Amino acid sequence: MSLTIKEIDYENSKDLSKLESALKNWFSNPKDLNFADPNTQYPFDMKKWININYKLNKIETIALYNDDWIIGFGGVKFFEK
């Protein structure tokens, strides 16, 4: 088992494809989606989610990989003083 942490690049189609695949499975239940992001409506829409949470709010996303599979992810927002 090889664990690595990488930043998701929203301009990289390979990164987006892997993240979208994981999120569609994780957010297939409306309750799970509501728990992760109460502002996102069901069914999960990857493009809308990226625009709202990451491009507008400038949140950086990191993913935890086990070999080539995403097994976790998180968002980090940096605030300027």
N, C-alpha and C positions, 0 to 999 in steps of 0.2 A: 504494500500500500504506500502510495506516494502522495502526501498532502502538500498543496501549494496554495498561496493566496495571490490573486492577480486582480488588477483593476480592470473593470469592464470598459471597453472603448465603444461608445455608442455609434461611432462612424465605421466600426469594423463589423462587416456582415457575419463573419464567423462567430464573434463574441455574441452578437445579437441573436443569432440563430440558436446557440446553446442556451442563452438566458431565457429566450422566449419558450423554448421547449420545456425547460424546468418550470417556469412560472405557470404555463398553461396547465401542467399537471398539478402543481401545488395549489393553484387558485381555481380548481374545478368545482370546489364547494363554495357557495356564496358566503357561508359563515367564516371560512378561512380567509377569503378575500377581504371581508369586512374587518376581521381581526388585524390583518396586515396593514390595511389602508382603508379606513372608514369612508374616505372621500371618493373611492373608486367604486363604480357601479358594476354589478354583475350583468352579463358575462364579461370576463376579463378581456381587455383590449390593450395589447402590448404598445401600440403606437401612442395611444392616448395616455397610458400610464407613464411612458418615457417623457412625453411632452410636459405633463403636469408635474411629475415628481422630480425629474432630473434636469430637464432643459430649463424650465421656468424657475425652479428653486435652486438650481445649480448644486445638486447633490451628487457626490462621487459614489460610485458603486464598486464594491470589492466582492469577489466571489471566492469561495473555498472549493478547491477541486480535489477530488480523489482520482488520481491519474487524469483522465480526460472528462470526468463527469462532475458537474456542479452539484455539491452536496449542501451548500449553504451560501447565503449572500447577505450583504448589509449595505446600508447607505450612510454616508458621512457628509454632513453639511458643515462647511467652515464659515464662521462669522468674522467679518472684519471689525476691528475696534473703531 
